[in-house]
Amino acid sequence: MDTILALKALIMGIVEGLTEFLPISSTGHLILANSLLQFTGPTFSKEKADVFEIVIQAGAILAVCWEYRARIAAVLGGLFTDRKAQRLVINLIIAFLPAAILGFLFSRKIKEVLFNPVAVAVAFIVGGLIILWVERRNKDRMSMASARIETVDDMTPLDALKVGIAQAFALIPGTSRSGATIIGGMMFGLSRKAATEFSFFLAIPTLFAATIYSLYKERALLSAADVPLFTVGTVAAFVSAFLCVRWLLRYISSHDFTVFAWYRIVFGIVVLVTAYTGVVAWVE
């Protein structure tokens, strides 16, 4: 395994883990990191890099599975007897479907048109402005005191469908899957904690399905020689995501998402300015 390529894979894994569950877009950051690191090249094709970026999401999802292992075990154990567990599983299936269907139909076209640094930067800025608007609206409505749904167990199938439609917007790189589901959930009446936890749970079927589908679809592209590199990225994503999830759960207990909104806006502006001035040669 090439040492330099392994180091780049390690960095990509860390970026994935740190950004997957924050409302700042892991896909967008991976596109930018790929461009800066020149991750693709003679020894690692763009097609392999695309699969790599999807597969290492499994590491981040395993971190959530570990953090919520007791809850997941309880849901699986009560799948045929516990109404609460059944309701959560049904809601996750409903929320999963919009992005799964639209992604299956349009993912190739989206990649062709929008998977570039400038499009990502624009999505960063637009998403940041939406977060600022939602947080201001929450404050005007006395924020969490007016939340209609306090826990994920209180959600209805219609609530799940609304969050699922919000997640579908994350097919646009730079939007952020977690940002779309968390902020969308808050717009639809979920408390910050309920929206965040449902976003975590929804990530499990969504990203595992994306990983399995990508591996199956591109199986002819990969070989046993790619396993070490993919392992480095996946393990790095697991460790960094685990630390990030623990931190985020503490953070939301006393903070809003405004800081992430400003980060998105400033970062997006920096990418646009450096792209148009030629300071950074962003690779599209």
C-alpha positions in Angstrom: 0.0 0.0 0.0 1.4 3.4 -1.0 2.2 5.4 2.1 1.2 8.8 0.7 -2.1 7.4 -0.6 -2.7 5.7 2.8 -2.1 9.1 4.5 -4.6 10.7 2.2 -7.1 7.9 2.9 -6.6 8.5 6.6 -7.3 12.2 6.2 -10.4 11.5 4.1 -11.7 9.1 6.7 -11.2 11.7 9.5 -13.0 14.3 7.4 -15.9 11.9 6.8 -16.3 11.0 10.5 -16.1 14.6 11.7 -18.6 15.9 9.2 -21.1 13.1 8.7 -23.3 14.0 11.7 -22.7 17.8 11.8 -25.0 20.0 9.6 -22.1 21.0 7.4 -22.1 18.2 4.7 -19.7 15.3 4.7 -20.1 14.8 0.9 -19.2 18.5 0.3 -16.2 18.3 2.5 -15.0 15.1 0.9 -15.3 16.6 -2.6 -13.2 19.6 -1.4 -10.7 17.4 0.5 -10.4 15.2 -2.6 -9.6 18.2 -4.7 -7.0 19.7 -2.3 -5.3 16.3 -1.6 -5.4 15.2 -5.2 -6.7 11.9 -3.9 -7.4 10.6 -7.4 -4.5 9.9 -9.8 -2.7 7.2 -11.7 -2.8 4.8 -8.8 -6.3 5.5 -7.6 -8.9 6.4 -10.2 -11.8 8.8 -9.8 -14.3 6.0 -10.0 -12.5 4.2 -7.2 -12.4 7.4 -5.1 -16.2 7.8 -5.6 -16.7 4.3 -4.2 -14.2 5.0 -1.4 -16.1 8.1 -0.3 -19.3 6.2 0.0 -17.9 3.0 1.6 -16.1 4.8 4.4 -19.5 6.1 5.6 -20.0 2.7 7.0 -17.4 3.5 9.6 -19.3 6.6 10.7 -22.5 4.6 10.9 -20.9 1.9 13.0 -20.0 4.6 15.4 -23.7 5.6 15.8 -24.6 1.9 16.1 -22.1 1.6 19.0 -23.3 4.8 20.7 -26.9 3.6 20.5 -26.3 -0.1 20.8 -28.6 -0.5 23.8 -31.5 1.3 22.1 -30.9 -0.6 18.8 -30.8 -3.9 20.7 -34.1 -3.1 22.5 -35.8 -2.1 19.2 -34.6 -5.3 17.5 -35.6 -7.4 20.5 -39.1 -5.9 20.6 -39.7 -5.8 16.9 -42.6 -8.3 17.1 -43.9 -7.4 20.5 -43.2 -3.7 21.4 -45.5 -1.2 19.7 -43.0 1.6 20.3 -40.2 -0.3 18.6 -42.5 -1.2 15.7 -43.5 2.5 15.3 -39.8 3.6 15.2 -38.9 1.0 12.5 -41.9 1.9 10.4 -41.1 5.6 10.7 -37.5 4.9 9.6 -38.6 2.9 6.6 -41.0 5.7 5.6 -38.3 8.4 6.0 -35.7 6.3 4.1 -37.8 5.9 1.0 -37.8 9.4 -0.6 -34.0 9.8 -0.8 -33.6 6.1 -1.8 -36.0 6.4 -4.7 -34.8 9.8 -5.9 -31.1 8.7 -5.5 -31.7 5.6 -7.5 -33.3 7.5 -10.3 -31.1 10.6 -10.4 -27.8 10.0 -8.6 -25.8 9.7 -11.9 -27.2 13.0 -13.3 -26.6 14.7 -9.9 -23.0 13.6 -9.9 -22.4 14.7 -13.4 -23.7 18.2 -12.8 -23.3 19.1 -9.1 -20.2 17.2 -7.8 -17.8 20.0 -8.1 -16.3 22.5 -5.6 -18.2 25.6 -6.8 -21.6 23.9 -6.7 -20.7 22.6 -3.2 -19.7 26.1 -2.0 -23.1 27.5 -3.2 -24.9 24.8 -1.4 -22.8 25.5 1.8 -24.0 29.2 1.7 -27.6 28.5 0.9 -27.8 25.8 3.6 -26.1 28.2 6.2 -28.7 30.9 5.4 -31.5 28.3 5.9 -30.1 27.3 9.3 -29.9 30.9 10.4 -33.5 31.4 9.4 -34.8 28.3 11.2 -32.9 29.1 14.4 -34.2 32.7 14.3 -37.7 31.4 13.8 -37.3 29.0 16.8 -36.2 31.8 19.0 -39.2 33.9 18.0 -41.4 31.0 18.9 -39.6 30.5 22.2 -37.6 27.6 20.7 -37.9 24.3 22.5 -40.9 25.4 24.6 -43.0 25.2 21.5 -41.7 21.9 20.1 -44.6 19.6 19.2 -42.6 16.4 19.4 -40.1 15.9 22.3 -38.8 12.4 21.5 -38.5 10.2 18.5 -41.2 7.9 20.0 -43.8 10.6 19.6 -43.3 10.9 15.8 -46.1 9.9 13.5 -45.6 8.4 10.0 -46.5 11.8 8.5 -43.7 13.4 10.6 -41.3 10.7 9.3 -42.3 11.3 5.7 -41.6 15.0 6.1 -38.2 14.4 7.5 -37.6 11.9 4.7 -38.5 14.5 2.1 -36.1 16.9 3.8 -33.3 14.2 3.6 -33.8 13.9 -0.1 -32.5 17.5 -0.6 -29.2 16.1 0.7 -28.7 14.4 -2.6 -27.4 17.8 -3.6 -23.7 17.8 -2.5 -23.0 20.4 0.1 -26.5 20.4 1.5 -25.7 17.9 4.4 -27.9 14.9 5.1 -27.7 15.5 8.9 -28.4 19.2 8.4 -31.4 18.6 6.1 -32.9 16.0 8.5 -32.2 17.9 11.8 -33.2 21.4 10.6 -36.1 19.9 8.6 -37.2 18.1 11.6 -37.1 21.2 13.7 -39.1 23.1 11.1 -41.8 20.4 11.3 -42.1 20.6 15.1 -39.5 18.2 16.4 -37.4 19.3 19.4 -33.7 19.7 18.7 -32.9 16.4 20.6 -35.6 14.4 18.8 -34.6 15.8 15.4 -30.9 15.0 16.1 -31.6 11.4 17.3 -33.9 10.6 14.5 -31.3 11.9 12.1 -28.8 9.5 13.7 -31.2 6.5 13.4 -32.2 7.4 9.9 -28.5 7.5 8.9 -28.2 3.8 9.6 -30.4 2.4 6.8 -29.6 5.3 4.5 -25.8 5.1 4.5 -25.6 1.3 4.9 -27.8 0.9 1.8 -25.7 3.4 -0.1 -22.5 1.5 0.9 -23.9 -1.9 -0.1 -25.4 -0.6 -3.3 -22.1 1.1 -4.3 -20.0 -1.9 -3.6 -22.3 -4.2 -5.6 -22.6 -1.8 -8.5 -18.8 -1.2 -8.8 -17.7 -4.7 -7.7 -15.8 -5.1 -11.0 -13.8 -2.0 -10.3 -12.4 -3.2 -7.0 -9.9 -5.9 -6.0 -8.3 -7.4 -2.9 -5.5 -4.8 -3.2 -8.0 -2.0 -2.4 -9.0 -3.6 1.0 -6.2 -2.0 3.1 -6.9 1.5 1.8 -10.6 1.2 2.4 -9.9 -0.2 5.8 -7.8 2.8 6.8 -10.5 5.2 5.7 -13.3 3.3 7.4 -11.5 2.9 10.7 -10.6 6.6 10.7 -14.2 7.5 10.0 -15.4 5.3 12.9 -13.1 6.8 15.5 -13.6 10.4 14.4 -17.4 10.0 14.1 -17.6 8.3 17.5 -15.9 11.3 19.1 -18.0 13.7 17.1 -21.4 12.1 18.0 -20.5 12.1 21.7 -19.6 15.8 21.5 -22.6 16.7 19.5 -25.1 15.1 21.9 -23.5 17.2 24.7 -23.4 20.3 22.5 -27.1 20.4 21.5 -28.2 20.2 25.2 -27.3 23.9 25.6 -26.5 25.3 22.1 -28.2 25.9 18.8 -26.7 25.4 15.3 -26.0 29.0 14.5 -22.2 28.5 14.6 -22.5 25.8 12.0 -24.5 28.1 9.8 -21.8 30.8 9.9 -19.1 28.2 9.3 -20.9 27.0 6.2 -21.4 30.6 4.9 -17.8 31.7 5.5 -16.3 28.4 4.1 -18.5 28.6 1.0 -17.5 32.2 0.4 -13.8 31.3 0.8 -14.1 28.4 -1.8 -15.9 30.7 -4.3 -13.4 33.5 -3.9 -10.4 31.2 -4.2 -11.9 29.5 -7.2 -12.7 32.6 -9.1 -9.4 34.4 -8.3 -7.3 31.3 -9.0 -5.7 31.3 -5.6 -6.6 27.6 -5.2 -6.9 25.4 -8.3 -10.0 23.5 -7.3 -10.3 20.3 -9.4 -13.7 19.7 -10.8 
